[in-house]
Amino acid sequence: MSGKNTSPKKAHFDFDAIVIGTGPGGEGAAMYLAKSGLKVAAIERYQSVGGGCTHWGTIPSKALRHSVSRLIEFNENPLFQLDEQHTKLTFSQILKHAAGVIRKQVRLRSGFYDRNQVRMYQGEARFIDKHHLSIRSDDGSCFELSAKTIVIATGSRPYRPAEVDFNHNRIYDSDTILSLQHDPKHIIIYGAGVIGCEYASIFRGLGVRVDLVNTRDRLLSFMDTEISDSLSYHFWNSGMTIRHGEEFDRIEGKEDGVVLHLKSGKKMKADCFLFANGRTGNTDMLNLSVIGLEADSRGLVKVNSHYQTSVNNIYAVGDVIGYPSLASAAYDQGRLAGEAIVKGNLDGHLIADIPAGIYTIPEMSSVGKTEQELTAAKIPYEVGRAQFKHLARAQIANTNVGSLKLLFHRDTLEILGIHCFGERAAEIVHIGQAIMMQKNGGNTLEYFVHTTFNYPTMAEAYRVAALNGLNRLF
């Protein structure tokens, strides 16, 4: 026998793990892996970290919404109504605030990668095989990197039908709307999902005439019916026109605006058009076929409960795997994927009741079951309500629109669902969520009755709603 060692050599890789994308999902994965002692690289095709969440999605849209909400608050506050003229802002003016927030977020998140010694590479990644990537830089040069494990966190982008001319200077999607320079007087928003409703709020708050075209029969049908109906009424009451159950036939760009032709025969004209109907996973550039992976028609890849794809060393998190497509969930998915990579299993899991926060004006937020779901499941529930107009803090702040609704089991008093409409709804919902997540009898409506809240606060709505609900029992 030969004296040579015939055992296979251990493969040498540049990194233990490479994360493609630096949005919430990519950041969550990269930070967990780096803190676990692995040698980690991150690849970002944009010139700075943060992904679509920071640069085109969550951060800019919520910053815009905040500016408009404060403008409305200012104009409606009797302290500042010194004359009959309302203060006005243009879309391009409020974009400056959003740009400032984006810069702060990029600076903050860049520090995370630096402190945790995650090696950053700028460029667009493509798979060569399941361990090797080719990265193309902006200057056209290419280089290769290898890793034992690769995490796909490339996010999503607005869906763009081929028949719509997005090169026209008045036709936008939810990314390119951030480059809007002119001051529109009238906008058509096609698509009344979360993004469409949020931008409808922003433009209407700026005094722009808004036509919102909904392809479904009601707004945000995944929300509790009363809450989504409240938004629909508020939109209608603000002067917005909503058309339900419509689909576009063609979108015609003209010199002075855009004409929308609907399949129902209707047509509408505005000087600006926002297409906000659907998103597509960013997988088409990854060359997935070379590693035996396939994305579906929406550009999404399938993963198991450990965020592992069908290729054992390739994981995926965030928008690129679909539901729930929330920045908040993507952070957790990235962290959990990192845990699965490091430990080979998962101690934790993504919570079942993920809160929804919709930053319309006013906000909407919910966690847990809706009335419709509880009724269908034949669960005996009761409702406790608090109207914001009855709260001292809301009266002081002049934010009287809205309410809190608690759904609870009428026998055990266990909280089953929390639904909120109004200013700060996305913050308020977490108070109830904390109690709802308690085990061993800790989840009870009575907590809000036996707890003293600061006065005056919006949190007091929980005490009011709890008492209201208990008074319904017999």
Buried (B, 14 or more C-beta within 10 A) or exposed (E): EEEEEEEEEEEEBBBBBBBBBBBBBBBBBBBBBBEBEBBBBBBBBBEBBBBBBBBBBBBBBBBBBBBBBBBBBEBEEEEEEEEEEEEEBBBEEBBEBBEEBBEEBBEEBBEBBEEBEBBBBBBBBBBBEBBBBBBBEEEEEEEEBBBBBBBBBBBBBBBBEEEBEBEBEBBBBBBBBBEBEEBBEBBBBBBBBBBBBBBBBBBBBBBBBBBBBBBEEBBBEEBBBBBBBBBBEBBEEBEBEBBBEBEBBEBBBEEEBBBBBBEEEEEBBBBBBBBBBBBBBBBEEBBBEEBEBEBEEBBBBEBEEBBBBEBEBBBBBBBBBBEEBBBBBBBBBBBBBBBBBBEEEBEEEBEEBBBBBBBBBBBBBBBBBBBEBBEEEEBEBBBBBBBBEEBEBBEEBEBBBBBBBBBBBBEEBBBBBBBBBBBBBBBBBBBBBEBBBEEEEEBBBEBBBEEEBEEBBBBBBBBBBBBBBBEEEE
